[in-house]
Amino acid sequence: MSTVSPGLEWAEKIGRGALAERMGLEIVEMSAERAVGRMPVEGNTQPFGLMHGGAYVVLGESLGSMAATLHAGPGRMAVGIDVNATHTRAATSGTVTGVCTPIHLGRTMTVHEIVVTDDQDRRCSTIRITNLIKDVPQR
């Protein structure tokens, strides 16, 4: 019998967001220390059939922001204030996988690195995101 980790259960509860859902992002693992997600190449390409650089960034920013929000704790949330990416290989088919690990987990700020690889485990993109931790606004 398999069990769902608390972080993955939390991620399923809050959802991936409309953009990530539209792009086919699947959350595989989620904790403040490590987040993993997959996304199909098909449907996320630029005109020449290569994975769109912005799609890599959506994957990375989604994983980094969710991990940062999980780190922040109840009643707090993370908002991205800086994201950058270096694309080193173009995926053309299959799926890409992002593995997000923290560089810094602070009280008011987090920094995560997301390494995106293709189905052959070749690095395609490296993304870094800085998130500001703040209270969830009262509605």
C-alpha positions in Angstrom: 0.0 0.0 0.0 1.5 3.4 -1.0 0.9 6.5 1.0 0.9 10.1 -0.2 3.4 12.3 1.5 2.0 15.3 3.5 3.7 17.7 1.1 2.2 16.0 -2.0 -1.2 15.9 -0.4 -0.9 19.7 0.4 0.2 20.4 -3.2 -2.8 18.4 -4.6 -5.1 20.4 -2.2 -4.0 23.9 -3.2 -3.6 22.9 -6.9 -1.0 23.7 -9.5 -2.6 26.8 -10.9 -4.3 27.3 -14.2 -1.2 27.9 -16.3 0.6 24.8 -14.9 -2.5 22.7 -15.4 -2.8 23.9 -19.0 0.8 23.0 -19.7 0.4 19.5 -18.2 2.5 19.9 -15.1 2.4 16.8 -12.8 3.7 17.2 -9.3 5.6 14.0 -8.4 7.1 14.9 -5.0 6.7 17.9 -2.8 8.4 19.1 0.4 10.3 22.2 1.5 13.5 20.4 0.9 12.8 18.8 -2.5 10.1 19.2 -5.1 9.8 17.2 -8.4 7.5 17.7 -11.3 7.1 16.5 -14.9 5.8 18.2 -18.0 5.2 17.0 -21.5 7.2 18.5 -24.3 4.3 18.1 -26.7 2.1 21.2 -26.6 4.9 23.2 -24.9 7.1 23.9 -27.9 8.1 26.9 -29.9 7.6 27.0 -33.7 10.7 24.8 -34.5 9.5 21.9 -32.3 11.8 22.6 -29.4 10.6 22.9 -25.8 9.8 26.6 -25.3 12.2 28.3 -22.8 9.2 29.9 -21.1 7.8 26.4 -20.5 11.0 25.4 -18.6 10.5 28.6 -16.5 6.9 27.8 -15.8 8.0 24.3 -14.5 10.8 25.8 -12.4 8.8 28.7 -11.0 5.9 26.5 -10.1 8.1 24.0 -8.2 10.1 26.7 -6.5 7.1 28.8 -5.4 5.2 25.7 -4.1 8.2 24.4 -2.1 8.8 27.9 -0.7 5.1 28.2 0.3 5.3 24.8 2.0 8.4 26.0 3.9 6.6 29.2 4.9 4.0 27.3 6.8 0.3 27.9 7.6 -1.0 31.4 6.9 2.0 32.4 4.9 2.8 32.3 1.2 5.7 32.7 -1.2 5.7 35.2 -4.1 8.4 35.1 -6.7 10.5 38.3 -6.9 13.3 37.1 -9.2 13.6 34.2 -11.6 16.3 33.4 -14.1 17.1 30.5 -16.4 19.9 29.2 -18.5 18.8 26.8 -21.2 21.6 24.4 -22.2 19.7 21.7 -24.3 16.4 21.6 -26.2 14.1 18.7 -25.5 12.1 17.8 -28.6 9.9 14.9 -27.4 8.8 13.0 -24.3 8.8 14.7 -20.9 11.0 17.0 -18.9 11.5 16.6 -15.2 12.3 19.4 -12.8 14.1 18.8 -9.5 13.9 21.7 -7.1 16.2 22.0 -4.1 16.7 24.9 -1.7 19.8 27.2 -1.7 18.4 29.3 1.1 15.4 28.8 3.4 14.9 31.9 5.5 12.1 33.4 7.5 11.3 36.1 4.9 13.1 34.8 1.7 13.9 31.6 0.0 16.1 30.8 -3.0 15.7 27.5 -5.0 17.5 25.9 -7.9 15.6 23.8 -10.3 17.4 21.4 -12.6 15.3 20.4 -15.6 16.3 17.2 -17.5 15.0 15.3 -20.5 14.0 11.6 -20.6 17.7 10.7 -21.2 18.6 12.5 -17.9 20.4 15.3 -19.9 20.3 18.8 -18.3 18.2 21.1 -20.4 17.7 24.1 -18.2 18.8 25.5 -14.8 16.4 27.9 -13.1 16.9 29.9 -10.0 14.0 31.5 -8.2 13.9 33.9 -5.2 10.7 34.1 -3.3 9.5 36.6 -0.7 7.6 35.0 2.2 4.6 37.0 3.4 1.3 36.5 5.2 -1.7 35.3 3.1 -4.0 38.3 2.6 -7.3 38.2 4.5 -10.3 38.0 2.2 
